[in-house]
Amino acid sequence: MKAVRLFNSLDRTQRNTFSACFLGWALDALDFFLLTFVLVPIARDFGKSIPDVAFAITLTLMTRPIGAFIFGFLGDKFGRRVPLMIDIIFYSVMELLTAFAPNFSTFLILRALFGIGMGGEWGLGASLAMESLPIQTRGLFSGILQQGYAVGYLLAAVVYWTVFPIFGWRGLFVAGALPAFLVIYIRARVPESPVWQRDKAKTRRLDLGTFVRQHGILFLYAALLMTAFNYMSHGTQDLYATFLEKQRGFGVNEKSVVAIIYSLGAICGGMVVGYGSQEWGRRRSIIWCAACGMLLIPIWVFAPGTVLLIVGGFLMQFMVQGAWGVVPVHLNELSPSGFRGTFPGLAYQLGNFAAAYAAQQQAWLAEHFRTAGGAPNYALTMALVESAVFVAIIILAAIGHEQRGKEF
């Protein structure tokens, strides 16, 4: 199989580097998604509504561009490796402190600070990974790398399933501090990016004026594309567990099992489509996934039975994360060479900022579009929002360009 041959073509250093970048993103996503499983008990403990607690998700997404800029700047100036280690320690500490938040205001502040750390990880990890891999392997490993996000969701579902019934929501955030130990592996096994080492004399200083003049339009396009992508991912994930609990009556076990199954769909989609984009093209792969995602909406949230609902969730996340599997390689190939530490991560996280209200907006709309029984209608809300988002992604991908196979 060609994918196996591509994996075997990597040397030990390349495998260690990729493994560290993948784990950094997966554990970052684990820490983020733990909150999405416990909106209801946190709201109850702090005496707040679900939209109030969902604002913590919004805050995390809004502060991610700050981290992308700070750590991206450090990555372009001092290399990818050391800033990545600092970033992982920072977001792990913020996750741990969240477990001991004495009140809701402190809880929100800590989630905002966590967002800074989360925003810094992806850009550094993606640039370090893509700059360390052979050109012919980029599509496959872009898909695998991005599915660290789905693996993080799956891990969050497992941790919720096993830890929450015993230790409650605070115990989840204690478990979420474990990524700090990844720094030991990076320190011992992962070298600096060979591309940054070669070009470091040209990347000492980030000239924002030059960047805006030469690459402003490209950066604006990338940020718009990432806005639509983030509305797609957060719109299909952040309130889905709440939808299963509130509208479909699922308990902890059922929610966890469904989340694990559709996370497996996401992982499969990212690898398959990321690998296929090496032949099909980056934009064509994105458009195909978005079109299929739109067709899957009826069984994703309106399926009458549990089995069909699970199938819909699996296939929806296959398409959503299939499109996302192209993103690391696509943004790094579009990126100007001297700004690769900053450009992909900042574009991605500005898209997160613009989509930061996705969960809160959907929670608010669900309260207004109620079911016949008077309950919040999460299904109708998510269906309407995601239909518009899929159309936007198709249009933006169609009008853009790509640099598949670009030499770094």
C-alpha positions in Angstrom: 0.0 0.0 0.0 1.3 3.4 -1.0 0.5 5.1 2.3 2.5 2.4 4.2 5.5 3.0 1.8 5.3 6.7 2.5 5.4 6.1 6.2 8.3 3.8 5.9 10.2 6.3 3.8 10.6 8.6 6.9 13.8 8.3 8.9 13.8 8.1 12.7 14.2 11.9 13.2 11.3 12.7 10.9 9.1 10.1 12.7 10.0 11.5 16.1 9.3 15.1 15.0 5.9 14.2 13.4 4.9 12.1 16.5 5.6 15.1 18.8 3.7 17.5 16.7 0.7 15.2 16.4 0.6 14.5 20.1 0.9 18.2 20.9 -2.2 19.0 18.9 -4.1 15.9 20.1 -3.5 16.7 23.7 -4.3 20.4 23.1 -7.6 19.4 21.6 -8.3 17.0 24.5 -8.0 19.9 26.9 -10.3 22.0 24.8 -13.0 19.4 24.3 -13.3 18.4 27.9 -15.3 21.5 28.5 -17.9 20.7 25.8 -18.9 17.5 27.7 -19.6 19.2 31.0 -21.5 22.4 30.1 -24.5 21.3 32.1 -22.8 20.3 35.4 -20.6 23.4 35.3 -23.7 25.6 34.7 -25.4 23.9 37.7 -22.4 24.3 40.0 -21.9 28.0 39.2 -25.6 28.8 39.0 -25.4 29.9 35.3 -27.2 29.0 32.1 -25.8 26.8 29.4 -25.2 29.8 27.0 -23.3 31.5 29.9 -21.0 28.6 30.3 -20.7 28.2 26.5 -19.2 31.7 26.6 -16.1 30.0 28.0 -15.7 28.2 24.6 -16.1 31.6 22.9 -13.4 33.2 25.1 -11.0 30.3 24.4 -11.5 30.7 20.6 -11.2 34.5 20.8 -7.8 34.5 22.5 -6.3 31.9 20.3 -5.0 34.5 17.7 -3.0 36.1 20.5 -1.2 32.9 21.1 -0.8 32.3 17.4 0.9 35.7 16.9 3.1 35.5 20.1 4.3 32.0 19.6 4.4 32.3 15.8 6.6 35.4 16.1 8.9 33.5 18.5 8.9 30.5 16.2 10.1 32.6 13.2 12.7 34.4 15.3 14.1 31.6 17.6 13.0 28.4 15.9 9.9 26.1 16.2 11.1 23.7 18.9 11.7 25.8 22.1 8.6 28.0 21.7 6.6 24.8 21.2 7.8 23.4 24.5 7.0 26.6 26.3 3.6 26.7 24.8 2.7 23.1 25.8 3.7 23.8 29.4 1.7 27.0 29.4 -1.6 25.5 28.2 -1.2 22.5 30.5 -0.8 24.7 33.6 -3.9 26.7 32.6 -5.9 23.5 32.2 -4.8 22.3 35.7 -5.7 25.7 37.3 -9.2 25.5 35.7 -9.9 22.5 37.9 -9.5 24.7 41.0 -11.4 27.8 39.8 -13.3 29.1 42.9 -15.9 31.1 41.0 -17.2 31.6 37.5 -15.2 34.8 36.8 -11.9 33.0 37.5 -13.1 30.0 35.4 -13.6 32.4 32.4 -10.2 34.1 32.9 -8.4 30.7 33.0 -10.2 29.5 29.8 -9.2 32.7 28.1 -5.5 32.1 29.1 -5.8 28.5 28.0 -6.9 29.8 24.6 -3.6 31.7 24.2 -1.7 28.5 24.7 -4.0 26.5 22.4 -3.6 29.2 19.7 0.2 28.9 19.7 0.4 25.1 19.4 -1.1 24.5 16.0 1.0 26.9 14.0 4.3 25.8 15.5 3.5 22.1 15.3 2.2 22.3 11.7 5.2 24.3 10.4 7.7 22.0 12.3 6.1 18.9 10.9 5.6 20.1 7.3 9.1 21.5 7.1 10.6 18.2 8.3 8.8 15.9 5.9 9.5 15.0 2.3 7.2 16.7 -0.3 5.5 13.5 -1.5 4.4 12.6 2.1 2.8 16.0 2.9 -0.8 15.2 2.0 -0.9 12.0 4.0 0.8 13.4 7.1 -1.2 16.6 6.9 -4.3 14.5 7.2 -2.9 12.5 10.1 -1.6 15.6 11.8 -4.9 17.5 11.7 -6.7 14.5 13.1 -4.8 15.0 16.3 -7.8 17.3 16.8 -10.2 14.3 16.4 -8.0 12.1 18.5 -8.2 14.8 21.2 -12.0 14.7 21.0 -12.0 10.9 21.2 -9.7 11.0 24.2 -11.9 13.7 25.8 -14.9 11.3 25.4 -13.0 8.5 27.0 -11.8 10.7 29.9 -15.3 12.0 30.4 -16.7 8.5 30.4 -14.2 7.2 32.9 -13.3 10.2 35.1 -16.5 12.3 35.3 -18.7 9.7 37.1 -16.1 9.4 39.9 -14.4 12.8 40.2 -16.8 15.2 38.5 -16.0 18.0 36.1 -13.0 19.3 38.1 -11.3 15.9 37.9 -11.4 16.2 34.1 -9.3 19.3 34.1 -6.7 17.7 36.4 -6.4 14.9 33.9 -6.1 17.5 31.2 -2.8 18.7 32.6 -0.9 15.6 31.5 0.3 17.1 28.1 3.1 18.9 30.0 5.0 15.6 30.1 5.2 15.7 26.3 7.9 18.4 26.6 10.3 15.8 28.0 9.9 13.8 24.7 10.4 16.9 22.5 13.5 17.9 24.5 15.1 14.5 24.1 14.0 13.4 20.6 13.0 16.3 18.4 15.5 18.5 16.6 14.9 22.0 15.2 13.2 22.5 11.8 15.8 22.0 9.0 14.1 24.7 6.9 14.3 27.3 9.8 18.0 26.4 10.4 18.8 26.9 6.7 16.9 30.2 6.5 17.4 31.6 10.0 19.5 34.5 8.7 16.6 35.7 6.7 13.9 35.2 9.4 15.3 37.1 12.4 12.9 40.0 12.1 9.2 40.0 11.4 8.5 43.1 9.3 4.8 43.6 9.5 4.7 46.4 7.0 6.4 44.3 4.3 4.2 41.4 5.2 1.0 43.4 4.8 2.1 45.0 1.5 3.3 41.8 -0.1 1.0 39.2 1.4 -2.0 41.0 2.9 -4.6 39.8 0.3 -3.4 36.2 0.5 -3.5 36.4 4.3 -7.0 37.9 4.3 -8.2 35.1 2.0 -6.6 32.4 4.3 -8.3 34.0 7.4 -11.7 34.0 5.7 -11.3 30.4 4.6 -10.3 29.5 8.2 -13.4 31.4 9.5 -15.7 29.1 7.5 -13.7 26.0 8.4 -13.9 26.8 12.1 -17.7 27.5 11.9 -17.8 24.0 10.2 -15.9 22.2 12.9 -17.1 24.0 16.0 -20.6 24.2 14.6 -20.8 20.4 14.3 -19.0 19.5 17.5 -19.2 21.9 20.4 -22.9 21.6 21.1 -23.4 18.1 19.7 -23.0 16.4 23.1 -25.5 18.9 24.6 -27.9 18.1 21.7 -27.6 14.4 22.5 -28.3 14.9 26.2 -31.0 17.6 26.0 -32.8 16.7 22.8 -32.2 13.0 22.4 -32.2 12.1 26.1 -28.8 10.3 26.1 -26.9 9.7 29.4 -23.2 9.7 30.1 -22.5 6.3 28.6 -24.5 6.8 25.4 -23.0 10.3 24.8 -19.5 8.9 25.3 -20.0 5.9 22.9 -21.5 8.1 20.2 -18.7 10.6 20.5 -16.1 7.9 20.3 -17.7 6.5 17.1 -17.9 9.8 15.3 -14.4 10.7 16.4 -13.2 7.5 14.6 -15.1 8.8 11.5 -13.2 12.1 11.8 -9.8 10.3 12.1 -10.6 8.2 9.0 -11.8 11.2 7.0 -8.7 13.3 7.8 -6.3 10.5 6.8 -8.1 9.4 3.6 -8.8 12.9 2.3 -5.5 14.3 3.3 -3.7 11.5 1.5 -6.0 11.8 -1.5 -5.3 15.6 -1.8 -1.8 14.8 -2.9 -3.4 13.5 -6.1 -6.8 15.2 -6.3 -5.6 18.7 -5.3 -6.2 20.6 -2.1 -9.2 22.7 -3.2 -11.0 19.9 -5.0 -10.8 17.7 -1.9 -12.2 20.5 0.3 -15.1 21.2 -2.1 -16.0 17.5 -2.3 -16.1 17.1 1.5 -18.2 20.2 2.0 -20.7 19.1 -0.7 -21.0 15.7 0.9 -21.3 17.2 4.4 -24.3 19.2 3.3 -26.1 16.2 2.0 -25.5 14.3 5.3 -27.2 16.9 7.5 -30.7 15.1 7.6 -29.3 11.9 9.1 -26.7 13.8 11.2 -29.3 15.5 13.5 -32.8 14.5 12.3 -32.3 10.7 12.2 -35.3 9.0 13.8 -33.4 6.1 15.4 -30.1 5.9 17.3 -28.3 3.6 14.8 -29.0 6.0 11.9 -28.0 9.0 14.1 -24.6 7.3 14.9 -24.1 6.6 11.2 -24.9 10.2 10.4 -22.4 11.4 13.1 -19.7 9.1 11.8 -20.1 10.2 8.2 -20.5 13.9 9.0 -17.2 14.0 11.0 -15.6 12.0 8.2 -16.4 14.9 5.8 -15.7 17.7 8.2 -12.3 16.4 9.3 -11.6 15.2 5.8 -11.7 18.8 4.7 -9.6 19.8 7.7 -7.0 17.1 6.9 -6.0 19.3 3.9 -5.5 22.4 6.0 -2.0 22.0 7.5 -0.3 21.3 4.2 -2.5 23.8 2.3 -1.8 26.7 4.6 1.9 25.9 4.8 2.2 25.7 1.0 0.4 29.0 0.6 2.6 30.6 3.3 5.5 32.9 2.4 8.7 31.2 3.3 9.9 33.8 5.8 6.6 33.8 7.7 5.8 30.1 8.0 5.9 30.1 11.7 3.3 33.0 11.9 1.2 32.8 8.7 -0.6 29.4 8.9 -1.2 29.6 12.7 -2.3 33.2 12.8 -4.7 32.7 9.8 -6.1 29.6 11.4 -6.6 31.3 14.8 -8.1 34.5 13.3 -10.6 32.2 11.7 -11.2 30.8 15.2 -11.7 34.3 16.5 -14.3 35.2 13.9 -16.1 31.9 14.6 -15.7 32.2 18.4 -19.4 32.8 18.9 -20.4 29.6 17.1 -21.3 27.6 20.1 -22.9 30.5 22.0 -24.8 31.6 18.9 -26.2 28.1 18.4 -27.1 27.7 22.1 -28.9 31.1 21.9 -30.7 30.2 18.7 -31.7 26.8 20.1 -33.5 28.6 22.9 -35.6 30.5 20.4 -36.2 27.7 17.8 -37.9 25.4 20.2 -39.3 21.9 19.6 -43.0 21.1 19.7 -42.5 20.1 23.3 -40.9 23.4 24.2 -37.3 22.2 24.5 -34.4 24.0 22.9 -34.1 22.9 19.2 -30.4 22.2 18.8 -31.0 20.0 15.8 -32.7 22.7 13.7 -30.2 25.3 14.7 -27.1 23.2 13.8 -28.7 22.2 10.5 -29.4 25.8 9.4 -26.1 27.1 10.5 -24.0 24.3 8.9 -25.9 24.5 5.6 -24.8 28.1 5.2 -21.3 27.2 6.3 -20.8 24.4 3.8 -21.9 26.7 0.9 -19.4 29.3 2.1 -16.6 26.8 2.1 -17.4 25.6 -1.4 -17.3 29.2 -2.7 -14.1 30.2 -0.9 -12.2 27.0 -1.9 -13.4 27.5 -5.5 -12.1 31.1 -5.9 -8.8 30.5 -4.2 -5.6 28.9 -5.4 -3.1 26.3 -4.2 0.6 25.5 -4.4 0.5 21.7 -4.1 4.0 20.3 -3.9 5.7 23.6 -3.3 9.4 23.3 -2.4 10.1 24.7 1.1 
